[in-house]
Amino acid sequence: AGFIAMYATLANRDVDCCLIPETPFFLEGPGGLYEFAERRLKENGHMVIVIAEGAGQELVTESMQALQKQDASGNKLLQDVGLWISQKLKVLII
C-alpha cells in the first residue's frame, strides 16, 4: 500500500525519503539511496525513511536469495525491507 506511506510522508515534514513498491529505487551509484542518505546524514545528523510494505522486494530477494513462500491464503510473503536497509545503512555509516 504505497499510497498510505506516501500520504503519511506528505503529512509529515520530518520524512526525508519515502520508498514505495510502485516506484523502483536503487541503492548504489549516483542518485542512489546510499548517496542520498550519506548526504542527508552529513547535513542534518539524522534521517527519517518511510518504507511501504512491498518496496524493494527485488533487492532483498537478490541479496538474501529468499524462497518464494506464501501465507495460508496464497499471498506472497514479503521480506522485511526496513530491517534489511537499516543494516545496510549502518555499514555505510560506520
Distance bins in CASP14 RR format, pairs under 12 A and 6 or more apart:
PFRMAT RR
TARGET T0000
AUTHOR 0000-0000-0000
RMODE 2
METHOD distances of the structure
MODEL  1
1 7 0 0 0 0 1 0 0 0 0 0 0
1 8 0 0 0 0 0 1 0 0 0 0 0
1 20 0 0 0 0 1 0 0 0 0 0 0
1 21 0 0 0 0 1 0 0 0 0 0 0
1 22 0 0 0 0 1 0 0 0 0 0 0
1 50 0 0 0 0 0 1 0 0 0 0 0
1 51 0 0 0 0 0 1 0 0 0 0 0
1 52 1 0 0 1 0 0 0 0 0 0 0
1 53 1 0 0 1 0 0 0 0 0 0 0
1 54 0 0 0 0 1 0 0 0 0 0 0
1 55 0 0 0 0 0 1 0 0 0 0 0
1 78 0 0 0 0 0 1 0 0 0 0 0
2 8 0 0 0 0 1 0 0 0 0 0 0
2 9 0 0 0 0 1 0 0 0 0 0 0
2 10 0 0 0 0 0 1 0 0 0 0 0
2 18 0 0 0 0 1 0 0 0 0 0 0
2 19 0 0 0 0 1 0 0 0 0 0 0
2 20 1 1 0 0 0 0 0 0 0 0 0
2 21 1 0 0 1 0 0 0 0 0 0 0
2 22 1 0 0 1 0 0 0 0 0 0 0
2 23 0 0 0 0 1 0 0 0 0 0 0
2 50 0 0 0 0 1 0 0 0 0 0 0
2 51 0 0 0 0 1 0 0 0 0 0 0
2 52 1 1 0 0 0 0 0 0 0 0 0
2 53 1 0 0 1 0 0 0 0 0 0 0
2 54 0 0 0 0 1 0 0 0 0 0 0
2 55 1 0 0 1 0 0 0 0 0 0 0
2 56 0 0 0 0 0 1 0 0 0 0 0
3 9 0 0 0 0 0 1 0 0 0 0 0
3 10 0 0 0 0 0 1 0 0 0 0 0
3 18 0 0 0 0 0 1 0 0 0 0 0
3 20 1 0 0 1 0 0 0 0 0 0 0
3 21 0 0 0 0 0 1 0 0 0 0 0
3 22 0 0 0 0 1 0 0 0 0 0 0
3 23 0 0 0 0 0 1 0 0 0 0 0
3 52 0 0 0 0 1 0 0 0 0 0 0
3 53 0 0 0 0 0 1 0 0 0 0 0
4 10 0 0 0 0 0 1 0 0 0 0 0
4 11 0 0 0 0 0 1 0 0 0 0 0
4 18 0 0 0 0 0 1 0 0 0 0 0
4 20 0 0 0 0 1 0 0 0 0 0 0
4 21 0 0 0 0 0 1 0 0 0 0 0
4 22 0 0 0 0 0 1 0 0 0 0 0
4 50 0 0 0 0 1 0 0 0 0 0 0
4 51 0 0 0 0 0 1 0 0 0 0 0
4 52 1 0 0 1 0 0 0 0 0 0 0
4 53 0 0 0 0 1 0 0 0 0 0 0
4 54 0 0 0 0 0 1 0 0 0 0 0
4 55 0 0 0 0 0 1 0 0 0 0 0
5 11 0 0 0 0 0 1 0 0 0 0 0
5 12 0 0 0 0 0 1 0 0 0 0 0
5 15 0 0 0 0 1 0 0 0 0 0 0
5 17 0 0 0 0 0 1 0 0 0 0 0
5 18 1 0 1 0 0 0 0 0 0 0 0
5 19 1 0 0 1 0 0 0 0 0 0 0
5 20 1 0 1 0 0 0 0 0 0 0 0
5 21 0 0 0 0 1 0 0 0 0 0 0
5 22 0 0 0 0 1 0 0 0 0 0 0
5 23 0 0 0 0 0 1 0 0 0 0 0
5 49 0 0 0 0 0 1 0 0 0 0 0
5 50 1 0 1 0 0 0 0 0 0 0 0
5 51 1 0 0 1 0 0 0 0 0 0 0
5 52 1 1 0 0 0 0 0 0 0 0 0
5 53 0 0 0 0 1 0 0 0 0 0 0
5 54 0 0 0 0 1 0 0 0 0 0 0
5 55 1 0 0 1 0 0 0 0 0 0 0
5 81 0 0 0 0 0 1 0 0 0 0 0
5 82 0 0 0 0 0 1 0 0 0 0 0
6 12 0 0 0 0 0 1 0 0 0 0 0
6 15 0 0 0 0 1 0 0 0 0 0 0
6 17 0 0 0 0 0 1 0 0 0 0 0
6 18 1 0 1 0 0 0 0 0 0 0 0
6 19 0 0 0 0 1 0 0 0 0 0 0
6 20 1 0 1 0 0 0 0 0 0 0 0
6 21 0 0 0 0 0 1 0 0 0 0 0
6 22 0 0 0 0 1 0 0 0 0 0 0
6 23 0 0 0 0 1 0 0 0 0 0 0
6 50 0 0 0 0 1 0 0 0 0 0 0
6 51 0 0 0 0 0 1 0 0 0 0 0
6 52 1 0 0 1 0 0 0 0 0 0 0
6 55 0 0 0 0 0 1 0 0 0 0 0
7 15 0 0 0 0 0 1 0 0 0 0 0
7 18 0 0 0 0 1 0 0 0 0 0 0
7 20 0 0 0 0 0 1 0 0 0 0 0
7 50 0 0 0 0 0 1 0 0 0 0 0
7 52 0 0 0 0 0 1 0 0 0 0 0
8 14 0 0 0 0 0 1 0 0 0 0 0
8 15 1 0 0 1 0 0 0 0 0 0 0
8 18 0 0 0 0 1 0 0 0 0 0 0
8 20 0 0 0 0 0 1 0 0 0 0 0
8 48 0 0 0 0 0 1 0 0 0 0 0
8 50 1 0 0 1 0 0 0 0 0 0 0
8 51 0 0 0 0 0 1 0 0 0 0 0
8 52 0 0 0 0 1 0 0 0 0 0 0
9 15 1 0 1 0 0 0 0 0 0 0 0
9 16 0 0 0 0 1 0 0 0 0 0 0
9 17 0 0 0 0 1 0 0 0 0 0 0
9 18 1 1 0 0 0 0 0 0 0 0 0
9 19 0 0 0 0 1 0 0 0 0 0 0
9 20 0 0 0 0 1 0 0 0 0 0 0
9 48 0 0 0 0 1 0 0 0 0 0 0
9 49 0 0 0 0 1 0 0 0 0 0 0
9 50 1 0 1 0 0 0 0 0 0 0 0
9 51 0 0 0 0 0 1 0 0 0 0 0
9 52 0 0 0 0 1 0 0 0 0 0 0
10 18 0 0 0 0 1 0 0 0 0 0 0
10 50 0 0 0 0 0 1 0 0 0 0 0
11 18 0 0 0 0 0 1 0 0 0 0 0
11 50 0 0 0 0 0 1 0 0 0 0 0
12 18 0 0 0 0 1 0 0 0 0 0 0
12 48 0 0 0 0 1 0 0 0 0 0 0
12 50 0 0 0 0 1 0 0 0 0 0 0
13 48 0 0 0 0 1 0 0 0 0 0 0
14 40 0 0 0 0 0 1 0 0 0 0 0
14 44 0 0 0 0 0 1 0 0 0 0 0
14 46 0 0 0 0 1 0 0 0 0 0 0
14 47 0 0 0 0 1 0 0 0 0 0 0
14 48 1 0 1 0 0 0 0 0 0 0 0
14 49 0 0 0 0 0 1 0 0 0 0 0
14 50 0 0 0 0 1 0 0 0 0 0 0
15 40 0 0 0 0 0 1 0 0 0 0 0
15 46 0 0 0 0 0 1 0 0 0 0 0
15 47 0 0 0 0 1 0 0 0 0 0 0
15 48 1 0 1 0 0 0 0 0 0 0 0
15 49 1 0 0 1 0 0 0 0 0 0 0
15 50 1 0 1 0 0 0 0 0 0 0 0
15 51 0 0 0 0 0 1 0 0 0 0 0
16 33 0 0 0 0 0 1 0 0 0 0 0
16 36 1 0 0 1 0 0 0 0 0 0 0
16 37 0 0 0 0 1 0 0 0 0 0 0
16 39 0 0 0 0 0 1 0 0 0 0 0
16 40 1 0 1 0 0 0 0 0 0 0 0
16 41 0 0 0 0 1 0 0 0 0 0 0
16 43 0 0 0 0 1 0 0 0 0 0 0
16 44 1 0 0 1 0 0 0 0 0 0 0
16 45 0 0 0 0 0 1 0 0 0 0 0
16 46 0 0 0 0 1 0 0 0 0 0 0
16 47 1 0 1 0 0 0 0 0 0 0 0
16 48 1 0 1 0 0 0 0 0 0 0 0
16 49 1 0 0 1 0 0 0 0 0 0 0
16 50 0 0 0 0 1 0 0 0 0 0 0
17 23 0 0 0 0 0 1 0 0 0 0 0
17 25 0 0 0 0 1 0 0 0 0 0 0
17 31 0 0 0 0 0 1 0 0 0 0 0
17 32 0 0 0 0 0 1 0 0 0 0 0
17 33 1 0 0 1 0 0 0 0 0 0 0
17 34 0 0 0 0 0 1 0 0 0 0 0
17 35 0 0 0 0 0 1 0 0 0 0 0
17 36 1 0 0 1 0 0 0 0 0 0 0
17 37 1 0 0 1 0 0 0 0 0 0 0
17 39 0 0 0 0 0 1 0 0 0 0 0
17 40 1 0 0 1 0 0 0 0 0 0 0
17 41 0 0 0 0 0 1 0 0 0 0 0
17 47 1 0 0 1 0 0 0 0 0 0 0
17 48 1 0 0 1 0 0 0 0 0 0 0
17 49 1 0 1 0 0 0 0 0 0 0 0
17 50 1 0 0 1 0 0 0 0 0 0 0
17 51 0 0 0 0 1 0 0 0 0 0 0
17 52 0 0 0 0 0 1 0 0 0 0 0
17 55 0 0 0 0 0 1 0 0 0 0 0
17 82 0 0 0 0 0 1 0 0 0 0 0
17 85 0 0 0 0 0 1 0 0 0 0 0
17 89 0 0 0 0 0 1 0 0 0 0 0
18 25 0 0 0 0 0 1 0 0 0 0 0
18 33 0 0 0 0 0 1 0 0 0 0 0
18 36 0 0 0 0 0 1 0 0 0 0 0
18 48 0 0 0 0 1 0 0 0 0 0 0
18 49 1 0 0 1 0 0 0 0 0 0 0
18 50 1 0 1 0 0 0 0 0 0 0 0
18 51 1 0 0 1 0 0 0 0 0 0 0
18 52 1 0 0 1 0 0 0 0 0 0 0
18 55 0 0 0 0 1 0 0 0 0 0 0
19 25 1 0 1 0 0 0 0 0 0 0 0
19 26 0 0 0 0 0 1 0 0 0 0 0
19 27 0 0 0 0 0 1 0 0 0 0 0
19 32 0 0 0 0 0 1 0 0 0 0 0
19 33 1 0 0 1 0 0 0 0 0 0 0
19 36 0 0 0 0 0 1 0 0 0 0 0
19 37 0 0 0 0 0 1 0 0 0 0 0
19 48 0 0 0 0 0 1 0 0 0 0 0
19 49 1 0 0 1 0 0 0 0 0 0 0
19 50 1 0 0 1 0 0 0 0 0 0 0
19 51 1 0 1 0 0 0 0 0 0 0 0
19 52 1 0 0 1 0 0 0 0 0 0 0
19 53 0 0 0 0 0 1 0 0 0 0 0
19 54 0 0 0 0 1 0 0 0 0 0 0
19 55 1 0 1 0 0 0 0 0 0 0 0
19 56 1 0 0 1 0 0 0 0 0 0 0
19 57 0 0 0 0 0 1 0 0 0 0 0
19 59 0 0 0 0 0 1 0 0 0 0 0
19 60 0 0 0 0 0 1 0 0 0 0 0
19 81 1 0 0 1 0 0 0 0 0 0 0
19 82 0 0 0 0 1 0 0 0 0 0 0
19 84 0 0 0 0 0 1 0 0 0 0 0
19 85 1 0 0 1 0 0 0 0 0 0 0
20 49 0 0 0 0 0 1 0 0 0 0 0
20 50 0 0 0 0 1 0 0 0 0 0 0
20 51 0 0 0 0 1 0 0 0 0 0 0
20 52 1 0 1 0 0 0 0 0 0 0 0
20 53 0 0 0 0 1 0 0 0 0 0 0
20 54 0 0 0 0 1 0 0 0 0 0 0
20 55 1 0 1 0 0 0 0 0 0 0 0
20 56 0 0 0 0 1 0 0 0 0 0 0
20 57 0 0 0 0 0 1 0 0 0 0 0
20 81 0 0 0 0 0 1 0 0 0 0 0
21 51 0 0 0 0 1 0 0 0 0 0 0
21 52 1 0 0 1 0 0 0 0 0 0 0
21 53 1 0 0 1 0 0 0 0 0 0 0
21 54 1 0 1 0 0 0 0 0 0 0 0
21 55 1 0 1 0 0 0 0 0 0 0 0
21 56 1 0 0 1 0 0 0 0 0 0 0
21 57 1 0 0 1 0 0 0 0 0 0 0
21 58 0 0 0 0 1 0 0 0 0 0 0
21 59 0 0 0 0 0 1 0 0 0 0 0
21 60 0 0 0 0 0 1 0 0 0 0 0
21 76 0 0 0 0 0 1 0 0 0 0 0
21 78 0 0 0 0 1 0 0 0 0 0 0
21 81 0 0 0 0 1 0 0 0 0 0 0
22 52 0 0 0 0 1 0 0 0 0 0 0
22 53 0 0 0 0 0 1 0 0 0 0 0
22 54 0 0 0 0 1 0 0 0 0 0 0
22 55 0 0 0 0 1 0 0 0 0 0 0
22 56 0 0 0 0 0 1 0 0 0 0 0
23 52 0 0 0 0 1 0 0 0 0 0 0
23 54 0 0 0 0 0 1 0 0 0 0 0
23 55 0 0 0 0 1 0 0 0 0 0 0
23 56 0 0 0 0 1 0 0 0 0 0 0
24 32 0 0 0 0 0 1 0 0 0 0 0
24 33 0 0 0 0 0 1 0 0 0 0 0
24 54 0 0 0 0 0 1 0 0 0 0 0
24 55 0 0 0 0 1 0 0 0 0 0 0
24 56 1 0 0 1 0 0 0 0 0 0 0
24 57 0 0 0 0 0 1 0 0 0 0 0
24 58 1 0 0 1 0 0 0 0 0 0 0
24 59 0 0 0 0 1 0 0 0 0 0 0
25 31 0 0 0 0 1 0 0 0 0 0 0
25 32 1 0 0 1 0 0 0 0 0 0 0
25 33 1 0 0 1 0 0 0 0 0 0 0
25 34 0 0 0 0 0 1 0 0 0 0 0
25 35 0 0 0 0 0 1 0 0 0 0 0
25 36 0 0 0 0 1 0 0 0 0 0 0
25 37 0 0 0 0 0 1 0 0 0 0 0
25 49 0 0 0 0 0 1 0 0 0 0 0
25 51 0 0 0 0 0 1 0 0 0 0 0
25 52 0 0 0 0 0 1 0 0 0 0 0
25 54 0 0 0 0 0 1 0 0 0 0 0
25 55 1 0 0 1 0 0 0 0 0 0 0
25 56 1 0 0 1 0 0 0 0 0 0 0
25 57 0 0 0 0 0 1 0 0 0 0 0
25 58 0 0 0 0 0 1 0 0 0 0 0
25 59 0 0 0 0 1 0 0 0 0 0 0
25 81 0 0 0 0 0 1 0 0 0 0 0
25 85 0 0 0 0 0 1 0 0 0 0 0
26 32 1 0 1 0 0 0 0 0 0 0 0
26 33 1 0 0 1 0 0 0 0 0 0 0
26 34 0 0 0 0 1 0 0 0 0 0 0
26 35 0 0 0 0 0 1 0 0 0 0 0
26 36 0 0 0 0 0 1 0 0 0 0 0
26 56 0 0 0 0 1 0 0 0 0 0 0
26 58 0 0 0 0 0 1 0 0 0 0 0
26 59 0 0 0 0 1 0 0 0 0 0 0
26 62 0 0 0 0 0 1 0 0 0 0 0
27 33 1 0 1 0 0 0 0 0 0 0 0
27 34 1 0 1 0 0 0 0 0 0 0 0
27 35 0 0 0 0 1 0 0 0 0 0 0
27 36 0 0 0 0 1 0 0 0 0 0 0
27 37 0 0 0 0 1 0 0 0 0 0 0
27 38 0 0 0 0 0 1 0 0 0 0 0
27 56 0 0 0 0 1 0 0 0 0 0 0
27 58 0 0 0 0 0 1 0 0 0 0 0
27 59 1 0 0 1 0 0 0 0 0 0 0
27 60 0 0 0 0 0 1 0 0 0 0 0
27 62 0 0 0 0 0 1 0 0 0 0 0
27 63 0 0 0 0 1 0 0 0 0 0 0
27 81 0 0 0 0 0 1 0 0 0 0 0
27 84 0 0 0 0 0 1 0 0 0 0 0
27 85 0 0 0 0 1 0 0 0 0 0 0
27 88 1 0 0 1 0 0 0 0 0 0 0
27 89 0 0 0 0 1 0 0 0 0 0 0
27 91 0 0 0 0 0 1 0 0 0 0 0
27 92 0 0 0 0 1 0 0 0 0 0 0
28 34 1 0 1 0 0 0 0 0 0 0 0
28 35 0 0 0 0 1 0 0 0 0 0 0
28 36 0 0 0 0 0 1 0 0 0 0 0
28 37 0 0 0 0 0 1 0 0 0 0 0
28 38 0 0 0 0 0 1 0 0 0 0 0
28 59 0 0 0 0 0 1 0 0 0 0 0
28 63 0 0 0 0 0 1 0 0 0 0 0
28 88 0 0 0 0 1 0 0 0 0 0 0
28 92 0 0 0 0 0 1 0 0 0 0 0
29 35 1 0 0 1 0 0 0 0 0 0 0
29 36 0 0 0 0 0 1 0 0 0 0 0
29 38 0 0 0 0 0 1 0 0 0 0 0
30 36 0 0 0 0 0 1 0 0 0 0 0
30 39 0 0 0 0 0 1 0 0 0 0 0
31 37 0 0 0 0 0 1 0 0 0 0 0
31 38 0 0 0 0 0 1 0 0 0 0 0
31 39 0 0 0 0 1 0 0 0 0 0 0
32 38 0 0 0 0 1 0 0 0 0 0 0
32 39 0 0 0 0 0 1 0 0 0 0 0
32 40 0 0 0 0 0 1 0 0 0 0 0
32 59 0 0 0 0 0 1 0 0 0 0 0
32 88 0 0 0 0 0 1 0 0 0 0 0
32 92 0 0 0 0 0 1 0 0 0 0 0
33 39 0 0 0 0 0 1 0 0 0 0 0
33 40 0 0 0 0 0 1 0 0 0 0 0
33 41 0 0 0 0 0 1 0 0 0 0 0
33 47 0 0 0 0 0 1 0 0 0 0 0
33 49 0 0 0 0 1 0 0 0 0 0 0
33 51 0 0 0 0 0 1 0 0 0 0 0
33 55 0 0 0 0 0 1 0 0 0 0 0
33 56 0 0 0 0 0 1 0 0 0 0 0
33 59 0 0 0 0 1 0 0 0 0 0 0
33 81 0 0 0 0 0 1 0 0 0 0 0
33 82 0 0 0 0 0 1 0 0 0 0 0
33 84 0 0 0 0 0 1 0 0 0 0 0
33 85 1 0 0 1 0 0 0 0 0 0 0
33 86 0 0 0 0 0 1 0 0 0 0 0
33 88 0 0 0 0 1 0 0 0 0 0 0
33 89 0 0 0 0 1 0 0 0 0 0 0
33 92 0 0 0 0 1 0 0 0 0 0 0
34 40 0 0 0 0 0 1 0 0 0 0 0
34 41 0 0 0 0 0 1 0 0 0 0 0
34 47 0 0 0 0 0 1 0 0 0 0 0
34 49 0 0 0 0 0 1 0 0 0 0 0
34 59 0 0 0 0 0 1 0 0 0 0 0
34 85 0 0 0 0 1 0 0 0 0 0 0
34 88 1 0 0 1 0 0 0 0 0 0 0
34 89 1 0 0 1 0 0 0 0 0 0 0
34 90 0 0 0 0 0 1 0 0 0 0 0
34 91 0 0 0 0 1 0 0 0 0 0 0
34 92 1 0 1 0 0 0 0 0 0 0 0
34 93 0 0 0 0 0 1 0 0 0 0 0
35 41 0 0 0 0 0 1 0 0 0 0 0
35 42 0 0 0 0 0 1 0 0 0 0 0
35 89 0 0 0 0 0 1 0 0 0 0 0
35 92 0 0 0 0 1 0 0 0 0 0 0
36 42 0 0 0 0 0 1 0 0 0 0 0
36 43 0 0 0 0 0 1 0 0 0 0 0
36 44 0 0 0 0 0 1 0 0 0 0 0
36 47 0 0 0 0 1 0 0 0 0 0 0
36 49 0 0 0 0 1 0 0 0 0 0 0
36 89 0 0 0 0 0 1 0 0 0 0 0
36 92 0 0 0 0 0 1 0 0 0 0 0
37 43 0 0 0 0 0 1 0 0 0 0 0
37 44 0 0 0 0 0 1 0 0 0 0 0
37 45 0 0 0 0 0 1 0 0 0 0 0
37 46 0 0 0 0 0 1 0 0 0 0 0
37 47 1 0 1 0 0 0 0 0 0 0 0
37 48 0 0 0 0 0 1 0 0 0 0 0
37 49 1 0 0 1 0 0 0 0 0 0 0
37 85 0 0 0 0 1 0 0 0 0 0 0
37 86 0 0 0 0 0 1 0 0 0 0 0
37 88 0 0 0 0 1 0 0 0 0 0 0
37 89 1 0 1 0 0 0 0 0 0 0 0
37 90 0 0 0 0 0 1 0 0 0 0 0
37 91 0 0 0 0 0 1 0 0 0 0 0
37 92 1 0 0 1 0 0 0 0 0 0 0
37 93 0 0 0 0 1 0 0 0 0 0 0
38 44 0 0 0 0 0 1 0 0 0 0 0
38 45 0 0 0 0 0 1 0 0 0 0 0
38 47 0 0 0 0 1 0 0 0 0 0 0
38 89 0 0 0 0 1 0 0 0 0 0 0
38 91 0 0 0 0 0 1 0 0 0 0 0
38 92 1 0 0 1 0 0 0 0 0 0 0
38 93 0 0 0 0 1 0 0 0 0 0 0
39 45 0 0 0 0 0 1 0 0 0 0 0
39 47 0 0 0 0 1 0 0 0 0 0 0
39 92 0 0 0 0 0 1 0 0 0 0 0
40 46 0 0 0 0 1 0 0 0 0 0 0
40 47 1 0 1 0 0 0 0 0 0 0 0
40 48 0 0 0 0 1 0 0 0 0 0 0
40 49 0 0 0 0 1 0 0 0 0 0 0
40 89 0 0 0 0 0 1 0 0 0 0 0
40 92 0 0 0 0 0 1 0 0 0 0 0
40 93 0 0 0 0 0 1 0 0 0 0 0
41 47 1 0 1 0 0 0 0 0 0 0 0
41 48 0 0 0 0 0 1 0 0 0 0 0
41 49 0 0 0 0 0 1 0 0 0 0 0
41 89 0 0 0 0 1 0 0 0 0 0 0
41 90 0 0 0 0 0 1 0 0 0 0 0
41 92 0 0 0 0 1 0 0 0 0 0 0
41 93 1 0 0 1 0 0 0 0 0 0 0
41 94 0 0 0 0 0 1 0 0 0 0 0
42 92 0 0 0 0 0 1 0 0 0 0 0
42 93 0 0 0 0 0 1 0 0 0 0 0
45 93 0 0 0 0 0 1 0 0 0 0 0
46 89 0 0 0 0 0 1 0 0 0 0 0
46 93 0 0 0 0 0 1 0 0 0 0 0
47 85 0 0 0 0 0 1 0 0 0 0 0
47 86 0 0 0 0 0 1 0 0 0 0 0
47 89 0 0 0 0 1 0 0 0 0 0 0
47 92 0 0 0 0 0 1 0 0 0 0 0
47 93 0 0 0 0 1 0 0 0 0 0 0
48 86 0 0 0 0 0 1 0 0 0 0 0
49 55 0 0 0 0 0 1 0 0 0 0 0
49 81 0 0 0 0 0 1 0 0 0 0 0
49 82 0 0 0 0 1 0 0 0 0 0 0
49 85 1 0 0 1 0 0 0 0 0 0 0
49 86 0 0 0 0 1 0 0 0 0 0 0
49 88 0 0 0 0 0 1 0 0 0 0 0
49 89 0 0 0 0 1 0 0 0 0 0 0
50 81 0 0 0 0 0 1 0 0 0 0 0
50 82 0 0 0 0 0 1 0 0 0 0 0
50 85 0 0 0 0 0 1 0 0 0 0 0
51 57 0 0 0 0 0 1 0 0 0 0 0
51 59 0 0 0 0 0 1 0 0 0 0 0
51 60 0 0 0 0 0 1 0 0 0 0 0
51 78 0 0 0 0 0 1 0 0 0 0 0
51 79 0 0 0 0 0 1 0 0 0 0 0
51 80 0 0 0 0 1 0 0 0 0 0 0
51 81 1 0 1 0 0 0 0 0 0 0 0
51 82 1 0 1 0 0 0 0 0 0 0 0
51 83 0 0 0 0 1 0 0 0 0 0 0
51 84 0 0 0 0 1 0 0 0 0 0 0
51 85 1 0 0 1 0 0 0 0 0 0 0
51 86 0 0 0 0 1 0 0 0 0 0 0
51 89 0 0 0 0 0 1 0 0 0 0 0
52 78 0 0 0 0 0 1 0 0 0 0 0
52 81 0 0 0 0 1 0 0 0 0 0 0
52 82 0 0 0 0 0 1 0 0 0 0 0
53 75 0 0 0 0 0 1 0 0 0 0 0
53 76 0 0 0 0 0 1 0 0 0 0 0
53 77 0 0 0 0 0 1 0 0 0 0 0
53 78 1 0 0 1 0 0 0 0 0 0 0
53 79 0 0 0 0 0 1 0 0 0 0 0
53 80 0 0 0 0 1 0 0 0 0 0 0
53 81 0 0 0 0 1 0 0 0 0 0 0
53 82 0 0 0 0 1 0 0 0 0 0 0
54 60 0 0 0 0 1 0 0 0 0 0 0
54 61 0 0 0 0 0 1 0 0 0 0 0
54 75 0 0 0 0 0 1 0 0 0 0 0
54 76 0 0 0 0 1 0 0 0 0 0 0
54 77 0 0 0 0 0 1 0 0 0 0 0
54 78 1 0 1 0 0 0 0 0 0 0 0
54 79 0 0 0 0 1 0 0 0 0 0 0
54 80 0 0 0 0 0 1 0 0 0 0 0
54 81 1 0 0 1 0 0 0 0 0 0 0
54 82 0 0 0 0 0 1 0 0 0 0 0
54 84 0 0 0 0 0 1 0 0 0 0 0
55 78 0 0 0 0 1 0 0 0 0 0 0
55 79 0 0 0 0 0 1 0 0 0 0 0
55 80 0 0 0 0 0 1 0 0 0 0 0
55 81 1 0 1 0 0 0 0 0 0 0 0
55 82 0 0 0 0 1 0 0 0 0 0 0
55 84 0 0 0 0 0 1 0 0 0 0 0
55 85 0 0 0 0 1 0 0 0 0 0 0
56 62 0 0 0 0 1 0 0 0 0 0 0
56 63 0 0 0 0 0 1 0 0 0 0 0
56 64 0 0 0 0 0 1 0 0 0 0 0
56 66 0 0 0 0 0 1 0 0 0 0 0
56 78 0 0 0 0 1 0 0 0 0 0 0
56 79 0 0 0 0 1 0 0 0 0 0 0
56 80 0 0 0 0 0 1 0 0 0 0 0
56 81 1 0 1 0 0 0 0 0 0 0 0
56 82 0 0 0 0 1 0 0 0 0 0 0
56 84 0 0 0 0 1 0 0 0 0 0 0
56 85 0 0 0 0 1 0 0 0 0 0 0
56 88 0 0 0 0 0 1 0 0 0 0 0
57 63 0 0 0 0 0 1 0 0 0 0 0
57 64 0 0 0 0 0 1 0 0 0 0 0
57 66 0 0 0 0 1 0 0 0 0 0 0
57 68 0 0 0 0 0 1 0 0 0 0 0
57 76 0 0 0 0 1 0 0 0 0 0 0
57 77 0 0 0 0 0 1 0 0 0 0 0
57 78 1 0 1 0 0 0 0 0 0 0 0
57 79 1 0 0 1 0 0 0 0 0 0 0
57 80 0 0 0 0 0 1 0 0 0 0 0
57 81 1 0 0 1 0 0 0 0 0 0 0
57 82 0 0 0 0 0 1 0 0 0 0 0
57 84 0 0 0 0 0 1 0 0 0 0 0
57 85 0 0 0 0 0 1 0 0 0 0 0
58 64 0 0 0 0 0 1 0 0 0 0 0
58 66 0 0 0 0 0 1 0 0 0 0 0
58 78 0 0 0 0 0 1 0 0 0 0 0
58 79 0 0 0 0 0 1 0 0 0 0 0
58 81 0 0 0 0 0 1 0 0 0 0 0
59 66 0 0 0 0 0 1 0 0 0 0 0
59 79 0 0 0 0 1 0 0 0 0 0 0
59 81 1 0 0 1 0 0 0 0 0 0 0
59 82 0 0 0 0 0 1 0 0 0 0 0
59 84 1 0 0 1 0 0 0 0 0 0 0
59 85 0 0 0 0 1 0 0 0 0 0 0
59 88 0 0 0 0 1 0 0 0 0 0 0
60 66 1 0 0 1 0 0 0 0 0 0 0
60 77 0 0 0 0 0 1 0 0 0 0 0
60 78 0 0 0 0 1 0 0 0 0 0 0
60 79 1 0 1 0 0 0 0 0 0 0 0
60 80 1 0 0 1 0 0 0 0 0 0 0
60 81 1 0 1 0 0 0 0 0 0 0 0
60 82 0 0 0 0 1 0 0 0 0 0 0
60 83 0 0 0 0 1 0 0 0 0 0 0
60 84 1 0 1 0 0 0 0 0 0 0 0
60 85 0 0 0 0 1 0 0 0 0 0 0
60 87 0 0 0 0 0 1 0 0 0 0 0
60 88 0 0 0 0 0 1 0 0 0 0 0
61 67 0 0 0 0 1 0 0 0 0 0 0
61 68 0 0 0 0 1 0 0 0 0 0 0
61 69 0 0 0 0 0 1 0 0 0 0 0
61 76 0 0 0 0 0 1 0 0 0 0 0
61 77 0 0 0 0 0 1 0 0 0 0 0
61 78 0 0 0 0 1 0 0 0 0 0 0
61 79 1 0 0 1 0 0 0 0 0 0 0
61 81 0 0 0 0 0 1 0 0 0 0 0
61 84 0 0 0 0 0 1 0 0 0 0 0
62 79 0 0 0 0 0 1 0 0 0 0 0
62 84 0 0 0 0 0 1 0 0 0 0 0
63 79 0 0 0 0 1 0 0 0 0 0 0
63 81 0 0 0 0 0 1 0 0 0 0 0
63 84 1 0 0 1 0 0 0 0 0 0 0
63 85 0 0 0 0 0 1 0 0 0 0 0
63 87 0 0 0 0 0 1 0 0 0 0 0
63 88 0 0 0 0 1 0 0 0 0 0 0
64 79 1 0 0 1 0 0 0 0 0 0 0
64 80 0 0 0 0 1 0 0 0 0 0 0
64 81 0 0 0 0 0 1 0 0 0 0 0
64 83 0 0 0 0 0 1 0 0 0 0 0
64 84 1 0 0 1 0 0 0 0 0 0 0
64 87 0 0 0 0 0 1 0 0 0 0 0
64 88 0 0 0 0 0 1 0 0 0 0 0
65 79 0 0 0 0 0 1 0 0 0 0 0
66 76 0 0 0 0 0 1 0 0 0 0 0
66 77 0 0 0 0 1 0 0 0 0 0 0
66 78 0 0 0 0 1 0 0 0 0 0 0
66 79 1 0 1 0 0 0 0 0 0 0 0
66 80 0 0 0 0 0 1 0 0 0 0 0
66 81 0 0 0 0 0 1 0 0 0 0 0
66 84 0 0 0 0 0 1 0 0 0 0 0
67 76 0 0 0 0 0 1 0 0 0 0 0
67 77 0 0 0 0 1 0 0 0 0 0 0
67 79 0 0 0 0 0 1 0 0 0 0 0
68 74 0 0 0 0 0 1 0 0 0 0 0
68 75 0 0 0 0 0 1 0 0 0 0 0
68 76 1 0 0 1 0 0 0 0 0 0 0
68 77 0 0 0 0 1 0 0 0 0 0 0
68 78 0 0 0 0 0 1 0 0 0 0 0
68 79 0 0 0 0 0 1 0 0 0 0 0
69 75 0 0 0 0 0 1 0 0 0 0 0
69 76 1 0 0 1 0 0 0 0 0 0 0
69 77 1 0 1 0 0 0 0 0 0 0 0
69 78 0 0 0 0 1 0 0 0 0 0 0
69 79 0 0 0 0 1 0 0 0 0 0 0
70 76 1 0 0 1 0 0 0 0 0 0 0
70 77 1 0 0 1 0 0 0 0 0 0 0
70 78 0 0 0 0 0 1 0 0 0 0 0
71 77 1 0 1 0 0 0 0 0 0 0 0
71 78 0 0 0 0 1 0 0 0 0 0 0
78 84 0 0 0 0 0 1 0 0 0 0 0
79 85 0 0 0 0 0 1 0 0 0 0 0
80 86 0 0 0 0 1 0 0 0 0 0 0
80 87 0 0 0 0 0 1 0 0 0 0 0
81 87 0 0 0 0 0 1 0 0 0 0 0
81 88 0 0 0 0 0 1 0 0 0 0 0
82 88 0 0 0 0 1 0 0 0 0 0 0
82 89 0 0 0 0 1 0 0 0 0 0 0
82 90 0 0 0 0 0 1 0 0 0 0 0
83 89 0 0 0 0 0 1 0 0 0 0 0
83 90 0 0 0 0 0 1 0 0 0 0 0
84 90 0 0 0 0 0 1 0 0 0 0 0
84 91 0 0 0 0 0 1 0 0 0 0 0
85 91 0 0 0 0 0 1 0 0 0 0 0
85 92 0 0 0 0 0 1 0 0 0 0 0
86 92 0 0 0 0 0 1 0 0 0 0 0
86 93 0 0 0 0 0 1 0 0 0 0 0
87 93 0 0 0 0 0 1 0 0 0 0 0
87 94 0 0 0 0 0 1 0 0 0 0 0
88 94 0 0 0 0 0 1 0 0 0 0 0
END
